[in-house]
């Protein structure tokens, strides 16, 4: 259950950082920081290791703060944030209907 809480927290924070209206005025839009903040996969990685550092201060999930967990949780957060971002949009579950001719 801790892993599910971690994934949902990472996805939520990633969505806020990449798409949140509240941060529009301070979110970088150009240069490498602009590229970073427009990519849910990239921001998702950084959200993962930040949540790992915060895990001793929450009861939702608890991970040891180690270099291996830094990499694993960063990758887990990146991958799941990207996949969830591709599946779920502002109007619900995304679907494409392609016409076969």
N, C-alpha and C positions, 0 to 999 in steps of 0.2 A: 504494500500500500504506500510505503514511503516513496518508492520509485514513481508511482503514479502522481503523487503530490508534487514531486520534484518536476516531472515532465509538464504538468499543468501550470505550475508556477513559472517555469522557464518559458513556456509558450505565451503565457499572459504578459510577462515582462517584455519579451521580445516583441510582441504585437504593439505594446504601448510605446516602446522605444522607436520602432520603425514607422508605425502608422498613427500614433496618438495625436489628436488635434491639439492637446494641451502643450505638446512639445514642439509644434510647428515653428514657433518663433525662435527657438534656440537650437533646433536640430540642424547640423551642418548639411549643406546642399551641394557643395563642390569639393573637389580634391579627394584625397583618399578617405578622409573622414566622411565626406558626403557619400562616397561609394559604400563605406562600411555601414552607415546608418540607413541605407536604402536596401540592404540585403538581410533578410531574416535568417539566412544560414550563417552569415558572418557574425551578426549581432548575437544570434543564438549561442554561438560558441562562447563568447565573452560573458553572456548571461549565465551560462552553465558554471564556469569557474567562479564567478562572483557569488552565485548561490551556494556553491561548495564552501566558500569562505564564510558565508552567513549561516550555514547549517548548524554550527554549535549554539546559535542563539535562537533556534526555533524548535518546536516539538513536532513539526510536520514531517521533517526528514532530518537525518543525522548521518553525515559522511565524515570519515577521517580526512583531515586536511593534509594530503600528500601529493607529490608530483604526479603519481600515477592517476589518482582520482581527478586531478586537475585536467589531465588529457581526456580521460574516459568520460567524465561528466560534461566537459566542454563539447566533446563529439556527440554525446547522447542528446544534449540540449540543442545543438546545431541541427542534427538530423531530424529529431522529432518536431522542432519548431518549423523547419522547412516543410516537412511532410504535412503537418497540420495546416500550415499556411496554404499549401497547394490544394488541400481538400476543403477547407472552410473559408468562405469569404464573407463579405459584409451582408450578403443576402442569404446566407446559409450554406449548405453543401453545394460545392461547385460541380457542375456536370457539363459535358460537351456532347452535343449530338452531331455526329458527322454523317453526312449523307453519302451513301455508297451508290456510285453511278455505274 
